Amino acid sequence: MTEEEKNTAQQDNESARKSGLIDVSPAKSFFVQMLTRDIALSDAILDLLDNCVDGILRSKITKEGSAPYDSYWANISIDKDLFIIEDNCGGIPWANREYAFKLGRPADRQANDDSTIGTYGIGMKRAIFKMGERAAIYTKTNDIAYKVTIDKPWLTGESWELPLDVEENELSNSGTKIVVTELLPGVSAQFIDSDFLKDLKKQIGSLYAFILAKGFCVKVNGEIIRGRPTQLIFSEETSIKPYIYKEQIDDVEVFLAVGFTRPIPSPEEIDKNDESVSYSSLDAGWTVVCNDRAVLYCNRDELTGWGEAGIPQYHTQFIAISGIVEFRCKNAQKLPMTTTKRGIDASSRLYLQIKNKMREGMRLFIAYTNRWKKDWEEGRNKFSGKHEAVTISALKQKITDMTVVLTEKDGGAVFVPKLPMPPQGDSGKVRISFSTLKNNPRIVAAYLYGEDDADKHSNNEVGEECFKYFLRKADR
């Protein structure tokens, strides 16, 4: 150390002693590395989509009716060198410029009244840090257009000030465009992986099903993403209807519905654990929605009540059971979700309270599948009458129209359907079940029905016909 450096250090030490203070300002590199460590690349992209929808809500430009997001869109473009997301969702107001780019939500901005999902003020920045070392954020409102740049010198330097340029930009609509370049090597590899893109599109279709159904349009590399909203069977003829519960707890509106999405599976389908398109577990389980954004999709483990408190673990027998819980609050901090917005805070008092109602509803439909085991065909026939598949929005409308009447209970309101059950006592029927080699039923079917018709009959039909064949012989 030179003499000059020694003198400077000594002066700094003397200054510190006199002030009684030490500089504990955070290292920027820590934020950049730690913020991105526990979030998947696809989740980072979903964070940016959340910001698009939040922009619509903050701008108060949603429309009345069942399609409040109609005419609003977000386009995502991905390749090995570039990531772009552009929207027409109102842009970042000039008054919000510092808040939007600050790492973390300031204390004076904790509460909001716009039913957004953003809570912690890190989503956009974390997504950019996750993907690359350079980004340009173009935004345009009705009043102004400007650009903010994040580059590698800023990421590695100590200054927290970002360059902002007020300029006319290429945006033709009030909205925001984020362009990320100098992608990290692992990100570039994922962006050209067809499986990654396929999974991303699937996640958007599932997690944004509510928002897409309300008119919002999302494209990934030019492909329009279609939503997969859960629909529950509602039948006046057979009384197969969903269990419904609604309540308001500490400013959070809760709406819960669980029921059947399709007829109950046959024993053969249960034994095969069939994952075909017509009978897939993909749609079974619980979906949890916070301010229109699904934070859990078709969950089938203890987090949503399966395998605890008297509820059996998920099994293919329950493949037709699905439920939705919707939490809505103008202050997103009261919603029981994690910071990544891809999970539930399992310790939340609000969620634990509602979880009891989730299990209460599940028991009805689990009991139905158990009670009809001996005569599954008759239980399945109960679905053959006139019925409709309804969304959550349609269920709410039925409550408004008094088609469904809720009863006050436990501080909320509930509708408990009277599902058709088999008569009590001995039905006079027994179930015969056994296993055999995979190709044997096809061989027997060819013998019973002929080679040309063998593939037209299920294993269950083959087994029944075999039994009837020998029963006829035994009765002679």
C-alpha positions as CSV (number, residue, x, y, z in Angstrom):
1,M,0.0,0.0,0.0
2,T,1.4,3.4,-1.0
3,E,1.8,6.2,1.5
4,E,-1.1,8.1,-0.2
5,E,-3.4,5.0,0.2
6,K,-2.4,4.6,3.8
7,N,-3.3,8.3,4.5
8,T,-6.7,7.9,2.7
9,A,-7.5,4.7,4.7
10,Q,-6.6,6.5,7.9
11,Q,-8.8,9.5,7.1
12,D,-11.7,7.1,6.3
13,N,-11.2,5.3,9.6
14,E,-11.2,8.6,11.5
15,S,-14.3,9.8,9.7
16,A,-16.1,6.5,10.6
17,R,-15.2,6.8,14.3
18,K,-16.6,10.3,14.4
19,S,-19.8,9.6,12.6
20,G,-20.6,6.3,14.4
21,L,-21.9,4.9,11.1
22,I,-20.9,2.1,8.7
23,D,-21.9,1.7,5.1
24,V,-24.1,-1.4,4.8
25,S,-25.6,-0.6,1.4
26,P,-26.3,-3.9,-0.5
27,A,-24.0,-5.2,-3.2
28,K,-25.9,-5.2,-6.5
29,S,-24.3,-8.5,-7.7
30,F,-25.9,-10.2,-4.7
31,F,-29.3,-9.1,-5.8
32,V,-28.7,-10.1,-9.4
33,Q,-27.5,-13.6,-8.4
34,M,-29.8,-14.4,-5.5
35,L,-33.0,-13.1,-7.1
36,T,-32.6,-15.5,-10.1
37,R,-31.4,-18.6,-8.3
38,D,-34.7,-19.9,-7.2
39,I,-36.9,-19.2,-10.2
40,A,-37.2,-21.2,-13.4
41,L,-36.8,-19.6,-16.7
42,S,-40.4,-20.2,-17.7
43,D,-41.6,-18.7,-14.4
44,A,-39.6,-15.6,-15.2
45,I,-41.4,-15.2,-18.5
46,L,-44.7,-15.7,-16.8
47,D,-43.8,-12.9,-14.4
48,L,-43.5,-10.6,-17.4
49,L,-47.0,-11.7,-18.6
50,D,-48.3,-10.9,-15.1
51,N,-47.0,-7.4,-15.6
52,C,-48.9,-7.1,-18.9
53,V,-52.2,-7.9,-17.2
54,D,-51.4,-5.8,-14.1
55,G,-50.8,-2.9,-16.6
56,I,-54.3,-3.2,-17.8
57,L,-55.7,-3.2,-14.3
58,R,-53.6,-0.3,-13.1
59,S,-54.6,1.8,-16.1
60,K,-58.3,1.1,-15.3
61,I,-58.9,0.3,-18.9
62,T,-60.7,-3.1,-18.5
63,K,-64.1,-3.4,-20.0
64,E,-67.4,-4.3,-18.5
65,G,-68.9,-7.8,-18.9
66,S,-67.5,-11.3,-19.2
67,A,-64.5,-10.2,-21.4
68,P,-62.8,-7.3,-19.6
69,Y,-59.5,-8.0,-21.3
70,D,-60.9,-8.1,-24.9
71,S,-58.6,-6.3,-27.5
72,Y,-55.5,-6.5,-25.2
73,W,-52.6,-8.7,-26.1
74,A,-49.0,-9.7,-25.4
75,N,-46.7,-11.1,-28.0
76,I,-43.6,-13.2,-27.0
77,S,-40.8,-13.8,-29.5
78,I,-38.0,-16.2,-28.6
79,D,-34.9,-17.4,-30.4
80,K,-31.3,-18.3,-29.5
81,D,-30.1,-14.7,-29.5
82,L,-33.1,-12.7,-28.4
83,F,-36.2,-12.5,-26.2
84,I,-38.9,-9.9,-26.8
85,I,-42.3,-9.4,-25.1
86,E,-44.5,-6.6,-26.3
87,D,-48.0,-5.6,-25.2
88,N,-50.6,-2.9,-25.6
89,C,-51.6,-2.8,-21.9
90,G,-51.2,0.9,-21.1
91,G,-47.5,1.3,-20.6
92,I,-45.6,2.4,-17.5
93,P,-46.8,5.8,-16.4
94,W,-44.1,8.5,-16.0
95,A,-45.1,8.9,-12.3
96,N,-44.3,5.2,-11.8
97,R,-40.9,5.1,-13.5
98,E,-38.8,4.9,-10.4
99,Y,-41.1,2.5,-8.6
100,A,-41.3,0.2,-11.7
101,F,-37.5,-0.2,-12.0
102,K,-36.6,-0.2,-8.3
103,L,-35.6,-3.6,-6.8
104,G,-38.4,-4.2,-4.4
105,R,-41.6,-2.4,-3.6
106,P,-41.1,0.8,-1.5
107,A,-42.9,0.9,1.9
108,D,-45.2,3.7,0.7
109,R,-46.4,1.5,-2.2
110,Q,-47.4,-1.6,-0.3
111,A,-51.1,-1.3,-0.7
112,N,-53.0,-1.0,-4.0
113,D,-56.6,-1.1,-5.0
114,D,-56.5,-2.5,-8.5
115,S,-56.7,-6.3,-8.0
116,T,-53.3,-6.9,-9.5
117,I,-51.1,-9.9,-8.7
118,G,-47.7,-8.1,-8.4
119,T,-46.7,-7.9,-4.7
120,Y,-43.0,-7.6,-4.2
121,G,-41.8,-5.3,-7.0
122,I,-39.1,-7.7,-8.4
123,G,-40.8,-9.6,-11.2
124,M,-39.6,-7.6,-14.3
125,K,-36.1,-7.0,-13.0
126,R,-35.7,-10.6,-11.9
127,A,-36.9,-11.9,-15.3
128,I,-34.4,-9.7,-17.2
129,F,-31.5,-10.8,-14.9
130,K,-32.5,-14.4,-15.4
131,M,-32.2,-14.2,-19.2
132,G,-29.4,-11.9,-20.3
133,E,-26.9,-9.1,-19.6
134,R,-28.5,-6.4,-21.7
135,A,-32.1,-5.2,-22.0
136,A,-34.0,-2.2,-23.4
137,I,-37.4,-1.4,-22.0
138,Y,-39.5,0.8,-24.3
139,T,-42.8,2.1,-22.9
140,K,-45.5,4.5,-24.1
141,T,-48.5,6.0,-22.4
142,N,-51.0,8.5,-23.6
143,D,-48.7,11.2,-22.3
144,I,-45.1,10.2,-22.9
145,A,-42.8,7.6,-24.4
146,Y,-39.4,6.7,-22.9
147,K,-36.7,4.0,-22.8
148,V,-34.7,2.5,-20.0
149,T,-31.6,0.5,-20.6
150,I,-30.0,-2.2,-18.4
151,D,-26.5,-3.4,-19.5
152,K,-23.5,-5.4,-18.2
153,P,-21.6,-2.3,-16.8
154,W,-24.7,-1.4,-14.8
155,L,-25.1,-5.0,-13.6
156,T,-21.5,-5.2,-12.4
157,G,-21.1,-1.6,-11.2
158,E,-22.0,0.0,-7.9
159,S,-24.3,2.7,-9.2
160,W,-28.0,2.1,-8.9
161,E,-29.1,4.8,-11.3
162,L,-30.4,3.6,-14.7
163,P,-30.2,5.6,-17.9
164,L,-33.6,6.9,-19.1
165,D,-34.2,8.5,-22.4
166,V,-37.4,10.4,-23.2
167,E,-37.9,9.7,-26.9
168,E,-40.5,8.7,-29.5
169,N,-40.1,5.0,-30.0
170,E,-41.4,2.3,-32.3
171,L,-44.4,1.5,-30.2
172,S,-47.7,2.2,-32.0
173,N,-49.9,1.5,-29.0
174,S,-49.8,2.5,-25.4
175,G,-47.8,-0.4,-23.9
176,T,-44.4,-1.8,-23.2
177,K,-41.8,-3.7,-25.1
178,I,-38.9,-5.5,-23.4
179,V,-36.0,-6.6,-25.6
180,V,-33.4,-8.8,-23.9
181,T,-30.1,-9.5,-25.7
182,E,-26.7,-11.0,-24.8
183,L,-28.5,-14.0,-23.5
184,L,-26.9,-16.2,-20.9
185,P,-25.6,-19.5,-22.5
186,G,-28.0,-21.7,-20.6
187,V,-30.9,-19.5,-21.6
188,S,-30.0,-19.6,-25.3
189,A,-29.9,-23.4,-25.1
190,Q,-33.4,-23.6,-23.6
191,F,-34.8,-21.1,-26.1
192,I,-34.0,-23.4,-29.0
193,D,-35.3,-26.5,-27.2
194,S,-38.7,-27.5,-28.7
195,D,-39.7,-29.2,-25.4
196,F,-39.1,-26.0,-23.5
197,L,-41.3,-24.0,-25.9
198,K,-44.0,-26.6,-25.9
199,D,-44.0,-26.6,-22.1
200,L,-44.1,-22.8,-21.9
201,K,-47.1,-22.7,-24.2
202,K,-48.8,-25.4,-22.1
203,Q,-48.2,-23.4,-18.9
204,I,-49.6,-20.2,-20.4
205,G,-52.7,-22.1,-21.6
206,S,-53.2,-23.6,-18.1
207,L,-52.2,-20.8,-15.7
208,Y,-53.8,-18.0,-17.8
209,A,-56.9,-19.9,-18.7
210,F,-59.1,-17.5,-16.7
211,I,-57.5,-14.4,-18.3
212,L,-57.5,-15.9,-21.8
213,A,-61.2,-16.8,-21.4
214,K,-61.8,-13.1,-20.5
215,G,-60.5,-11.9,-23.8
216,F,-56.7,-11.5,-23.3
217,C,-54.6,-12.8,-26.3
218,V,-51.2,-14.2,-25.9
219,K,-48.9,-15.3,-28.8
220,V,-45.6,-17.2,-28.6
221,N,-43.6,-17.0,-31.8
222,G,-46.8,-16.1,-33.7
223,E,-48.9,-19.0,-32.3
224,I,-52.1,-18.0,-30.4
225,I,-52.2,-19.8,-27.0
226,R,-55.6,-21.4,-26.2
227,G,-56.7,-21.6,-22.6
228,R,-57.7,-24.8,-20.8
229,P,-60.4,-23.6,-18.3
230,T,-61.8,-26.2,-15.9
231,Q,-65.5,-27.1,-16.5
232,L,-67.7,-29.0,-14.1
233,I,-70.7,-31.1,-14.9
234,F,-74.0,-29.5,-13.9
235,S,-77.2,-31.6,-14.4
236,E,-80.7,-30.7,-13.2
237,E,-81.9,-34.1,-14.4
238,T,-79.6,-36.3,-12.4
239,S,-78.6,-33.9,-9.6
240,I,-74.9,-34.2,-10.4
241,K,-73.8,-30.7,-9.6
242,P,-70.7,-29.2,-8.0
243,Y,-70.2,-28.4,-4.3
244,I,-69.9,-24.6,-4.0
245,Y,-68.7,-22.5,-1.1
246,K,-68.1,-18.7,-1.0
247,E,-67.0,-16.4,1.8
248,Q,-65.2,-13.1,2.3
249,I,-62.3,-13.1,4.8
250,D,-60.3,-10.0,5.6
251,D,-61.2,-8.3,2.3
252,V,-60.4,-11.5,0.3
253,E,-63.3,-12.9,-1.7
254,V,-63.2,-16.7,-1.9
255,F,-65.1,-18.8,-4.3
256,L,-64.7,-22.6,-4.3
257,A,-66.3,-25.3,-6.5
258,V,-65.5,-29.0,-6.8
259,G,-67.3,-31.6,-8.8
260,F,-67.0,-34.0,-11.8
261,T,-65.5,-33.0,-15.1
262,R,-66.6,-36.2,-16.8
263,P,-68.3,-39.6,-16.1
264,I,-66.5,-41.8,-13.5
265,P,-64.0,-44.2,-15.0
266,S,-64.7,-47.9,-15.5
267,P,-62.6,-50.4,-13.4
268,E,-60.7,-51.2,-16.6
269,E,-59.7,-47.5,-17.0
270,I,-58.7,-47.3,-13.4
271,D,-56.6,-50.5,-13.6
272,K,-54.9,-49.3,-16.8
273,N,-54.2,-45.9,-15.3
274,D,-55.1,-44.7,-18.7
275,E,-53.4,-41.4,-19.7
276,S,-55.1,-41.1,-23.1
277,V,-56.6,-37.8,-24.3
278,S,-60.1,-38.9,-23.4
279,Y,-59.3,-40.0,-19.9
280,S,-56.3,-38.2,-18.6
281,S,-55.3,-37.1,-15.1
282,L,-54.1,-33.8,-16.5
283,D,-57.5,-32.2,-15.7
284,A,-58.0,-33.8,-12.3
285,G,-57.2,-32.2,-8.9
286,W,-57.3,-28.6,-7.6
287,T,-56.6,-25.4,-9.4
288,V,-56.0,-22.3,-7.2
289,V,-56.5,-18.9,-8.7
290,C,-55.4,-15.5,-7.3
291,N,-56.8,-12.4,-9.0
292,D,-57.5,-14.4,-12.2
293,R,-54.0,-16.0,-12.3
294,A,-53.7,-19.7,-11.6
295,V,-50.9,-20.3,-9.0
296,L,-51.6,-24.0,-8.8
297,Y,-52.9,-26.1,-11.6
298,C,-54.6,-29.5,-11.2
299,N,-52.6,-30.3,-8.0
300,R,-53.1,-33.8,-6.5
301,D,-51.1,-34.0,-3.3
302,E,-51.2,-32.9,0.3
303,L,-51.0,-29.3,-0.5
304,T,-54.6,-29.3,-1.7
305,G,-55.9,-31.9,0.8
306,W,-55.2,-35.2,-0.9
307,G,-53.9,-37.9,1.4
308,E,-54.6,-36.2,4.7
309,A,-57.4,-35.7,7.3
310,G,-59.4,-38.7,6.0
311,I,-59.0,-37.9,2.3
312,P,-57.3,-40.7,0.4
313,Q,-54.2,-40.1,-1.7
314,Y,-55.0,-39.3,-5.3
315,H,-55.7,-42.4,-7.4
316,T,-57.0,-42.9,-11.0
317,Q,-60.4,-43.8,-9.4
318,F,-60.7,-40.1,-8.8
319,I,-59.7,-39.0,-12.3
320,A,-63.1,-37.3,-12.9
321,I,-62.9,-35.1,-9.8
322,S,-61.7,-31.5,-10.2
323,G,-61.9,-28.4,-8.1
324,I,-61.2,-24.7,-8.3
325,V,-60.5,-22.2,-5.6
326,E,-60.6,-18.5,-6.5
327,F,-59.1,-15.8,-4.2
328,R,-59.7,-12.2,-5.2
329,C,-58.5,-9.1,-3.3
330,K,-57.5,-5.6,-4.3
331,N,-54.5,-5.9,-2.1
332,A,-52.4,-8.7,-3.5
333,Q,-50.4,-9.0,-0.3
334,K,-53.4,-10.7,1.3
335,L,-53.5,-13.5,-1.2
336,P,-52.0,-16.8,0.0
337,M,-49.4,-17.2,-2.8
338,T,-45.6,-17.5,-2.9
339,T,-43.2,-14.9,-4.3
340,T,-42.9,-16.7,-7.6
341,K,-46.7,-16.7,-8.0
342,R,-46.5,-20.4,-8.8
343,G,-47.4,-21.9,-5.5
344,I,-49.5,-21.5,-2.3
345,D,-48.3,-20.4,1.0
346,A,-49.2,-23.6,2.9
347,S,-48.9,-21.9,6.3
348,S,-51.4,-19.1,5.4
349,R,-54.3,-19.0,7.9
350,L,-56.6,-18.0,5.1
351,Y,-55.6,-21.0,3.0
352,L,-55.7,-23.4,5.9
353,Q,-59.3,-22.3,6.6
354,I,-60.4,-22.8,3.0
355,K,-58.5,-26.1,2.8
356,N,-61.0,-27.5,5.2
357,K,-63.8,-26.6,2.8
358,M,-61.9,-28.1,-0.1
359,R,-61.7,-31.4,1.8
360,E,-65.4,-31.2,2.7
361,G,-66.3,-30.9,-1.0
362,M,-64.0,-33.6,-2.1
363,R,-65.6,-36.1,0.3
364,L,-68.9,-36.0,-1.5
365,F,-67.4,-37.0,-4.9
366,I,-65.0,-39.5,-3.5
367,A,-67.9,-41.2,-1.7
368,Y,-69.8,-41.3,-5.0
369,T,-67.0,-43.2,-6.7
370,N,-66.7,-45.5,-3.7
371,R,-70.4,-46.3,-3.4
372,W,-70.8,-47.1,-7.1
373,K,-67.8,-49.4,-7.3
374,K,-69.9,-52.6,-7.3
375,D,-72.2,-51.2,-10.0
376,W,-69.9,-48.7,-11.7
377,E,-71.8,-49.0,-15.0
378,E,-75.1,-47.8,-13.4
379,G,-73.1,-45.0,-11.6
380,R,-71.6,-44.0,-14.9
381,N,-75.1,-44.0,-16.5
382,K,-76.1,-41.2,-14.2
383,F,-74.0,-39.0,-16.4
384,S,-75.9,-40.0,-19.6
385,G,-78.9,-37.6,-18.9
386,K,-79.1,-34.0,-20.0
387,H,-76.2,-32.0,-18.5
388,E,-73.8,-29.2,-19.3
389,A,-70.2,-28.5,-18.6
390,V,-69.9,-25.1,-16.9
391,T,-67.1,-22.7,-16.0
392,I,-66.6,-20.9,-12.8
393,S,-68.1,-17.8,-14.4
394,A,-71.2,-19.7,-15.4
395,L,-71.6,-21.2,-11.9
396,K,-71.5,-17.7,-10.5
397,Q,-74.2,-16.6,-12.9
398,K,-76.4,-19.6,-11.8
399,I,-76.1,-18.3,-8.2
400,T,-77.0,-14.8,-9.4
401,D,-80.0,-16.2,-11.3
402,M,-81.0,-18.2,-8.3
403,T,-80.6,-21.5,-10.3
404,V,-78.4,-22.5,-7.4
405,V,-79.4,-21.4,-3.9
406,L,-76.6,-21.2,-1.3
407,T,-77.2,-21.7,2.4
408,E,-75.4,-19.7,5.1
409,K,-72.9,-21.8,7.0
410,D,-69.7,-21.2,9.0
411,G,-69.5,-17.5,8.1
412,G,-69.9,-18.2,4.4
413,A,-72.5,-19.7,2.0
414,V,-72.6,-23.2,0.7
415,F,-74.4,-25.4,-1.8
416,V,-74.2,-29.2,-1.2
417,P,-75.5,-31.3,-4.1
418,K,-77.6,-34.4,-3.4
419,L,-75.7,-36.8,-5.6
420,P,-77.6,-39.9,-6.8
421,M,-76.4,-42.9,-4.7
422,P,-77.1,-46.6,-5.0
423,P,-79.7,-48.2,-2.7
424,Q,-78.5,-49.2,0.7
425,G,-78.0,-52.9,1.4
426,D,-77.0,-55.8,-0.7
427,S,-77.4,-55.0,-4.4
428,G,-77.1,-58.7,-5.3
429,K,-74.1,-58.0,-7.4
430,V,-70.4,-58.7,-7.0
431,R,-67.3,-57.6,-9.0
432,I,-64.9,-60.1,-10.5
433,S,-61.5,-58.7,-11.3
434,F,-58.2,-60.3,-12.3
435,S,-55.0,-59.6,-14.2
436,T,-53.5,-61.3,-17.2
437,L,-50.8,-60.7,-19.8
438,K,-51.3,-57.6,-22.0
439,N,-51.9,-59.4,-25.3
440,N,-54.3,-62.2,-23.9
441,P,-57.5,-60.1,-24.0
442,R,-56.9,-59.4,-27.8
443,I,-56.4,-63.2,-28.4
444,V,-59.7,-64.0,-26.6
445,A,-61.5,-61.1,-28.3
446,A,-60.5,-62.5,-31.8
447,Y,-61.9,-65.9,-30.7
448,L,-65.2,-64.5,-29.4
449,Y,-66.0,-61.7,-31.9
450,G,-63.8,-62.6,-34.9
451,E,-60.5,-61.1,-36.0
452,D,-62.0,-58.1,-37.8
453,D,-64.0,-57.0,-34.7
454,A,-61.5,-57.9,-32.0
455,D,-60.2,-54.3,-31.5
456,K,-63.8,-52.9,-31.2
457,H,-64.2,-54.4,-27.7
458,S,-62.7,-53.3,-24.4
459,N,-61.0,-55.6,-21.9
460,N,-64.0,-55.3,-19.6
461,E,-66.4,-56.4,-22.4
462,V,-64.1,-59.4,-23.2
463,G,-64.1,-60.4,-19.6
464,E,-67.9,-60.1,-19.2
465,E,-68.5,-62.1,-22.4
466,C,-66.1,-64.9,-21.2
467,F,-68.0,-65.1,-17.9
468,K,-71.4,-65.2,-19.7
469,Y,-70.1,-67.8,-22.1
470,F,-69.2,-70.2,-19.3
471,L,-72.2,-69.3,-17.2
472,R,-74.4,-70.4,-20.1
473,K,-72.5,-73.7,-20.3
474,A,-72.7,-74.2,-16.5
475,D,-76.5,-73.6,-16.5
476,R,-77.2,-76.3,-19.1
